[in-house]
Amino acid sequence: MEYKQIRFKADVLDEEQGIFEGYASVFGNLDSGGDIVDPGAFARTLEENFDRIKILALHNDQLLPVGKPLELREDDKGLYIKARISDTSLGKDVKVLLKDGVLNELSIGYDTVKATYDDDGNRHLVEVTLWEVSVVTWAMNEKATIDGYKSRRNSLELLSGWLDDVAGEQKEGRKISAARLKTLQEASTALKNAVKTIDAIIKESAQTPPKGKPPGDHPEEKMIELIL
């Protein structure tokens, strides 16, 4: 599954009912991943799959959904959404953060059915299967509003999958767009800094093992190895 995020300002927010309106995706806008969503990309999935689409928090499908869409439709701007957040414990937290303006971005979880590439190497999403819309923290597409947070483990998995896609496109002779190249450069710098920090933590832990634990018995290091 892929994710497409968009900053969003709720056009309508009914605090009592937990209903918000806005756009989960915007057409024709190049996002930081080098993708452009074309008009009509959601037409078939909305017709065939509407009842299965859920509202999640932070793309976390291991938790219960926080709500459901009341309306999803394409217009000239993009994918319009009207949705209700359920009155569960997690749903109540989401509603408070929406009310306070802390959460103001959306992200969609989808599978690509058909895509094309333009002369600049940008991917155009022609048809997708939409599975969920998440209330999130930050958006990939600055023109969409409520966006999302992913757990560190999910972020690593998503990054790995995205890199595989980019590498595959390069092998096929496709041009890497300027937006994707910039993202790769930023990811490279962030990962190098993260590795330095992790190595420093491991080195320090190896030199000064925690009291009451034999040298080398550090579960956190094993977890880091599993994640990486």
Protein Blocks (a to p, Z undefined) as FASTA:
>chain_A
ZZdddddddfbacfknopacddfbdehiacfkopacdehklmmmmmmmmmmpccdehhia
kbccfbdcfbdcddfklccddddddfbfklmmmmmmmmnomaccdcdddddfbdcddfko
pacdfbdcdfbdcddfbdfblkbccdddddfklmmmmmmmmmmmmmmmmmnopacdfklm
mmmmmmmmmmmmmmmmmmmmmmmmmmmgcehiaehiafklmmmmmmZZ
